[in-house]
């Protein structure tokens, strides 16, 4: 009964003959954050991570991964709870790039940020409450960019942990962008610097 309940809604109008067996797998292999940091430093590159706080739309995660690959980010860091699942839909939205960038799943974003800070990595966040425009931020250092959800932005606890915060200047009546568009703008500015 339980397997029928779990499996059959996956195929509209269809029925899966499961014979009492079900398997669960991840479409990607998650990376260890320490391994990513060591590999980046070993190659003599600056750390350039993208941390996702409260990004729950799988399509946004996919689009962010695509921008991260295009503009040279080392990895995406996502919390286990409160984050979109990495699934076939997010891989499709990323045009397959989710398989080309390390994805680090962490238990707790706050403790991960504290760990990164202890290792000399600046925590820089995009925030609608910030006064400093993005072009005034120095991104030429080991850093982690934090992006929050379009509706709520970063959680207040995470925002308080930022070393620097910036806003993307805009004209017109719109005051915010979709997080995937915002990530492209931010990562392009980092890449330019």
VOGU-3710 file (C-alpha; in Angstrom, 3 decimals, decimal comma):
1> xxxxxxxxxx> 0,000/0,000/0,000  2,649/2,513/1,004  4,727/1,910/-2,135  1,623/2,378/-4,298  0,989/5,667/-2,524  4,614/6,844/-2,990  5,237/5,699/-6,539  2,040/5,975/-8,530  1,528/9,762/-8,269  4,855/10,073/-10,122
11> xxxxxxxxxx> 3,304/8,844/-13,376  0,051/10,670/-14,197  -2,587/8,168/-15,266  -0,101/5,333/-15,032  0,635/2,524/-12,668  4,025/1,227/-11,579  4,337/-2,485/-10,964  6,922/-2,146/-8,206  6,862/-5,747/-6,929  7,545/-4,456/-3,408
21> xxxxxxxxxx> 10,856/-2,728/-4,202  11,746/0,955/-4,445  15,138/2,671/-4,682  16,146/6,255/-4,026  19,244/7,822/-5,539  20,751/11,257/-6,014  21,260/12,440/-9,597  24,536/14,070/-8,516  27,350/13,241/-6,140  27,718/15,834/-3,402
31> xxxxxxxxxx> 31,161/17,249/-2,673  32,850/17,765/0,676  33,437/21,467/1,389  36,910/20,840/2,855  37,933/18,920/-0,262  36,732/21,770/-2,492  38,626/24,368/-0,435  41,836/22,317/-0,471  41,594/21,753/-4,245  41,029/25,457/-4,965
41> xxxxxxxxxx> 43,884/26,576/-2,719  46,189/23,852/-4,118  45,564/25,230/-7,638  46,555/28,704/-6,392  43,138/30,201/-7,029  41,070/32,471/-4,824  38,087/30,888/-3,122  34,828/31,932/-4,798  31,858/30,090/-3,285  28,128/30,676/-3,719
51> xxxxxxxxxx> 26,018/29,985/-0,615  22,268/29,610/-1,041  20,026/30,622/1,868  16,333/29,680/1,600  16,425/29,051/-2,156  13,620/26,526/-2,509  12,787/26,629/-6,234  14,633/23,883/-8,116  14,674/25,954/-11,312  16,406/28,839/-9,522
61> xxxxxxxxxx> 19,075/26,470/-8,181  19,630/25,177/-11,702  19,911/28,665/-13,200  22,266/29,783/-10,401  24,493/26,762/-11,108  24,624/27,727/-14,775  25,749/31,281/-13,918  28,225/29,950/-11,346  29,867/27,756/-13,997  29,867/30,572/-16,571
71> xxxxxxxxxx> 31,567/33,041/-14,231  34,049/30,766/-12,473  32,598/30,014/-9,040  34,281/27,081/-7,280  31,165/25,478/-5,767  27,600/25,926/-4,595  26,939/25,428/-0,888  23,410/24,464/0,133  21,979/23,551/3,522  20,343/20,156/3,914
81> xxxxxxxxxx> 17,165/21,727/5,343  15,303/24,633/3,769  16,858/24,262/0,334  15,570/23,021/-2,995  16,295/19,435/-3,854  18,830/18,759/-6,542  16,754/16,696/-8,945  16,232/16,175/-12,662  14,257/19,425/-12,951  17,071/21,506/-11,434
91> xxxxxxxxxx> 19,609/19,717/-13,653  17,452/20,532/-16,691  17,212/24,212/-15,636  21,001/24,285/-15,328  21,415/22,921/-18,882  23,281/20,008/-17,303  25,827/22,189/-15,484  24,797/20,996/-12,019  26,900/17,942/-12,788  29,905/20,153/-13,629
101> xxxxxxxxxx> 30,180/22,222/-10,445  30,737/20,839/-6,962  27,602/21,018/-4,802  28,381/20,950/-1,083  25,508/20,028/1,222  26,048/21,259/4,755  24,119/20,591/7,950  23,942/24,204/9,030  24,675/27,357/7,032  25,510/29,397/10,151
111> xxxxxxxxxx> 28,250/27,042/11,351  29,555/26,755/7,776  29,833/30,541/7,542  31,645/30,655/10,892  34,040/27,966/9,621  34,693/29,875/6,385  35,378/33,076/8,324  37,904/31,243/10,523  39,673/30,272/7,306  39,967/33,864/6,057
121> xxxxxxxxxx> 37,073/33,762/3,615  35,038/36,979/3,446  31,271/36,561/3,629  29,547/38,947/1,222  25,773/39,142/0,875  23,303/40,593/-1,563  20,662/42,497/0,394  17,893/44,964/-0,419  18,642/46,697/2,902  22,295/47,370/1,985
131> xxxxxxxxxx> 23,446/50,874/1,098  26,624/49,994/-0,816  26,195/49,350/-4,566  27,732/46,136/-5,911  30,326/47,960/-8,024  31,898/49,447/-4,855  32,615/46,042/-3,301  36,096/44,566/-3,621  35,625/40,955/-4,721  39,360/40,357/-5,319
141> xxxxxxxxxx> 39,824/38,150/-2,267  38,813/34,716/-0,997  35,062/35,074/-0,604  31,670/33,465/-0,336  28,671/35,152/-1,938  25,397/34,602/-0,096  22,128/34,768/-1,997  18,735/34,671/-0,292  15,277/33,943/-1,618  13,562/36,514/-3,794
151> xxxxxxxxxx> 10,681/36,968/-1,383  12,506/37,090/1,944  16,179/37,545/1,070  18,716/36,137/3,497  17,547/35,133/6,942  18,343/37,809/9,525  20,804/35,517/11,338  22,743/34,897/8,130  22,648/38,583/7,135  24,173/39,539/10,501
161> xxxxxxxxxx> 27,107/37,212/9,794  28,046/39,001/6,551  31,315/40,931/6,501  29,947/43,123/3,719  26,554/43,612/2,088  25,657/45,235/-1,202  22,664/46,120/-3,316  22,257/45,856/-7,073  21,306/49,364/-8,265  18,208/49,436/-10,456
171> xxxxxxxxxx> 16,183/52,073/-12,215  12,457/52,118/-12,727  9,697/50,700/-10,573  11,279/47,309/-9,893  13,229/47,003/-6,645  14,272/43,341/-6,790  15,233/40,627/-9,241  14,586/36,919/-9,351  17,401/35,273/-7,385  18,708/33,457/-10,455
181> xxxxxxxxxx> 18,954/36,752/-12,392  20,514/38,439/-9,366  23,097/35,658/-9,143  24,075/36,241/-12,774  24,571/39,967/-12,155  26,602/39,346/-8,982  28,758/36,594/-10,459  29,444/38,699/-13,555  30,683/41,583/-11,385  32,903/39,181/-9,425
191> xxx> 34,207/37,711/-12,706  34,876/41,216/-14,096  36,988/42,128/-11,092
//
